[in-house]
Amino acid sequence: MKKRISITYFLIFVLLLITEVLIALFVHDDFVRPYIGDVLVTGVLCSFFRVFVPSGIRTLPIITAVFASVIELLQYFDFVRLLGLADNRFFSILLGRTFDIKDIVCYLIGGLIFFAAEFYARRKSNEY
């Protein structure tokens, strides 16, 4: 069977990524940037993976949330420093350097929202 790239998930990915970038550049508050931004991260990652794997792994949003949470846990141990990349700005931003349990909660909420949205969309199209 030929693999297809999902245009729908690609558009969702681009929309969420643009939203994340705009939040990072222009929102400097104590709620939207730290919390909504972290909730959206799971959606960005999940929609990116869904571009290439549109179906078949229904729990992908939960797996993605757990993956993001593991990265957050690695921040507790300053994983970037342990890798010898502490002076590398790119990896310090990509992997993060500051652990916060609230980030894990946000990733899990984002995963649940994405899971529920996919469940609803599949149910509506009779795929469940």
N, C-alpha and C positions, 0 to 999 in steps of 0.2 A: 504494500500500500504506500502510495506517495505521501510524504509529509507536506502539510500545507502551513503556510504562515498566516496567522490570524490578523487580518487588517483591523478588526474591531479592537482586539487587545492592544495592537500597536497604537491606535488612536487614543485609547485609554491611558496607555503608558506615557505617550507624549503629553497629553493633557495634565496628568498627575505630576510628571517631571517638571513641566513649565510652572505649575502651581508651587511645587517645592522650591524651585529657583526663585520665583517671585517672593515667596515667604522669606527665604534666606536673605535676599537682597534688600527688601523694603519693609519688612515687619520686624519691629524691635520691641516686642512687648513681653509680658510674663505669662501669656497663655497660648496664643496662636502659634508663635514660633516654636516654643519648646514642646507643646503637647499635640496640637493639630499636625504640626510638621512631622512628629514622630509617628502619629497614627497613619499619616499618608505614606510614610516610607515603606510600610508593608505593602500597600497597594502598588507603589511604584515597582518594587521588586517582583511582586506576584504578577502584575500585568506584563512586565518584561519577560518573565519565564513563560507566561501563557502565549506570548507571540509565537513561540516555537513549539509549545506543548499545550495546544488549546483545550484538550480534553484528555481523559484517561486517568488523571491524578486529581480526584475531586478534593482531596485534603491539601492540595498545594498551598492555599492561603494559610493554613495552620502550620504547615512545614516551614513556610517562609517566615512566619512570625517567630517560630522557635529558632530558626537560623539567625534572625536579627537579634534575638535574645541571647544567643550564644556569643555573638560578636560583642554585645553589651557586657556580658559576664567577663569576657577576655579583657575588657577595659579595666575592670577591677584589679587585674594583675598587671596593668600597664603593658599589654601585649606588644604594642608598637615599640616600646623601649627594649623589651626582651628580644625582639627581632632585630634590634640594632637600627631601627628606622626612626628614632625619636627626632632626629634633625631633619627628616624629610617631611615637608609641609603637606604634600599630597597624601601620604599614607597616614599622617597624623589626623587629617580631616576625614579621609575615607573610613578608617577603622575606629577613629575616635580615641580620646585619651582620658575621658572623664566618665566614670561609672555613675549611673543613677537608676535606682530600682523603678522609678516612675517611667523611665523610658521603656523598660520591659513591659510594664502594664500597657503603655500606649501601643507597642508593637502587637501585643496580644489582642487588644481592642481592634486595631486595624485589620488583623488577620480574621477576626470574627466578622467584622463588617464586610470584608471582601468575600468571605465564605458565604455569608447570608445573601449577599447580592447575587453571587453566582447561583446559589441554590434557588433563589426566587426566579432568576432569569431562565434557568433550565426547567424549572417546574412550569413556568408560564409557556415554554416552548415544548412541553411534554417530553423532556429528555430524562426526567427522573421517574 
